[in-house]
Amino acid sequence: MRSLEALFASNRAWARSMTESDPAFFERLALLQAPQYLWIGCSDSRVPANQIVGLAPGELFVQRNVANLAVHTDLNFLSVLQFAVDVLGVRHAIVCGHYGCGGVAAAARGDRLGLIDNWLRHVQDVREKHAVTLAAIGDETKRIDRLCELNVIEQAWNVSQTTVVLDAWKRGQDLTVHAWVYDIRDGLLRDLDVSIANPDEAALRHAAALRALGAKP
């Protein structure tokens, strides 16, 4: 089936409902993009960024990839981060993982899935760094959940160490990096208490968050 008419019909219905509830919505949206938040999340279809935090289109700038990674050599991630920070002037960069993440689970088990194994190597690096902590968790689901949390914390650290963020802090820009995790089982977010607002507190916040999960910095 080449046509996806059902999706176009849904789009027309959505656009119509938005216009009925707010006649100037699209006109206003077309004129300006001024989000205060950058969301670095997972590509998982069950994790719709705007809906989770109750924000309308235009209020959240989004970068998504498998397992919500912030890789220093990923030009896609770096380009989104740079545009969000330098051009849009976002005030918060949120790294949000989620429990039940297929990418994290595959990395935890060492599954071989193909090309994506190279991408998930970054999660395996987190797994190996915290091998002792993870090995002490007997239940597999809880162990993978903990790896999801540890991965988010490590990716938030990565964001805080990019030249984009460090340069923003150097020029006095108001910017805070956060680490959150979303539970698809109840729809709730959990703050992992990583709110880094300047380079001086980055290492302390990172270490404290890891210790709170029983891991060594």
N, C-alpha and C positions, 0 to 999 in steps of 0.2 A: 504494500500500500504506500504510494508515493505521497499522497496528500495527508496532512495532519489537520484536517478541518476541525476536529474536536478542540484542538488547542487554540485555533484561531477564533472559534466560537466562544471559548472561555475567555479569551483576551478581550473580545468585543463586549462581553457581559461585564467583565471587570472594569473596563474603561467607562462603560455606561454607568455602572454603580458609583464609581469614583466621582464622575461628573455630577451625578444626581445629588450626592451628599456634599460635594464641594465644587461648585461650578468653575471656580478659578484655579483648581488644583493643578492641572497640566500647564496652564499658562504660567503659573508661579514656578512650577518645577523646571520649565524650559529656560527660565531667565537666570537661574542661579543654582550653583551647587556649593553649599557651605557646611559640610558635615563637621562635627566636632570629634568624631570617632573613626578610627581605623580598626576594622575587624580582620584578624588573620586567623582563619578557621579552616575546618576540614571540608573537603568536597562532598562529603556524605550527604545524600539527598534528604536525610531525615533531620538535618540541622540548618534550617532556613534562618540566616542571620538576623534580618530585619524583624521577622515575626517573634523570635525568641525574646528580644529586648523591647518589643512594642514600638519600634521606630518606623516612620514613614519613609518612602523612597526619597532620597536626597539628604537623609540624616545620618547615613552610615556608609562609609567607603569600605569596600570589601575586597579582600584577597583570599582566595581559597585554594587549597591543594590537598592532596592525600596526606592525612596525618598531621595537618596544620604545622608544617615545618617552616622554620626561618633559616634558610641555608645561605651562608655568606657568598656563595658563588652563583646563586640563582638570580639571574638578571630580571626575571619576572617579578619575584618578590621584592627585590631591591628597587625596581622602577616604581612599583606601587607604593612602597614605603616612602621613597623620595618625593613622589608627586603629592602624597598625602601630607607629609610633613612640611615640605618646602613651598608647595604651591597652594594647597588647600588650608594649611595651617591647623591641622587637627591637634587637639589637646590631649587625646588619649589613644594609645595603641594597645589594643586588646588581643592577646593570643588566647584563643578559646579552643580547647580540645573537647572531646566527649567520650563518655563511657560507651563501650560497645563498638569502638572504632575498629573496623576491619583491617586497616593498615597497621595499627599498633598491635593487634592480635597476631597478624601474620609475622610481624617482626619479633614478637615475643616467642612464637613457636618455631621460628626459623623456616616458615613455609617458603617454597619456591613458586613464584607466580609469573615469572618472566621478567620483562624489562623493568618493571616497577621495583624489583628486588634491589636495584641500584639506588633508587630513591629511598626505600625503606631502610637502607644501610644506616642512615642517619638516626633512625629510631633504635636500631640495633646497637649503635654506639652508646645511646642512653642506657639501653638494657645492660650492656657490659659494664658501663661506669658504675651502675647501681646493682650489680649482680648479687652482692651479699644481701642487700635489703630485700630484693625480689625473691631470692632463694628461701628466705625465712617465711614466706607466705605460702602456705600449703594449698589453699584453694586457688584453682587456676583463674576463675573469674575475678576474684579479688586481686590476684597477682597482676592480671592484665589491666584492671582498673587502676592499680597503683602505678603501673608503667605509663598509663595515659596521663596521670597527674604529674609524674616526674618529667615526662616528655614536654608537657606544657611549660613547666617551670624552666627547663633547659632552653626551650625555644624563646621564652620571654627574655632570658639572659642573652641569647644570641641577638635579639632585636636591640637590646640595650647597648650592645657592643658594636653595632654598625656605625660606620662613619656618618651616616645620615643622622642618626639620633645623637651621637656624640657632638657633631657639629651644631646641631640645634641647641643642645644644652650649653655649648660654649658661647653661643651668641645670646643666651638668656631666654630662649623660647620656652614657654610653658608647655611641657610635654611629659606625660607619665605613661610608663609601660606596665601593663597588667597581665596577670595569668589567671584564667578562669577555666572551669570545666563544666560541661553541660551533661545532664543526665537525661537520656532519651526515654528512660523508664518513668519519669515523673514530670519532665519538662522544666526542671529547675536548674538554675545556674549555681555554681559554687565558686566563691572567691578563694583562690589559693594563697592569698595574702602576699602577693608580689606586686607592689606598687612602687616602681622605681621612677623617681622624679629628677634625679641628678646623678652624675657619675660617681660621686663620693659614697652614695648609699647603695649602689648597685650590688657590690659583692656581699654586703651585709644582708640585704633583703633576700638575695638569692640563697645564701647559706641558711638563713633563718627558715625559709620556706621548705628547704630540703630537710632540715632537722625536724620540722613539724610533721613530716611524713616518715620519720625514722631513718632517713638517709643521711649519708655523710656528704658534706659539700665537696 
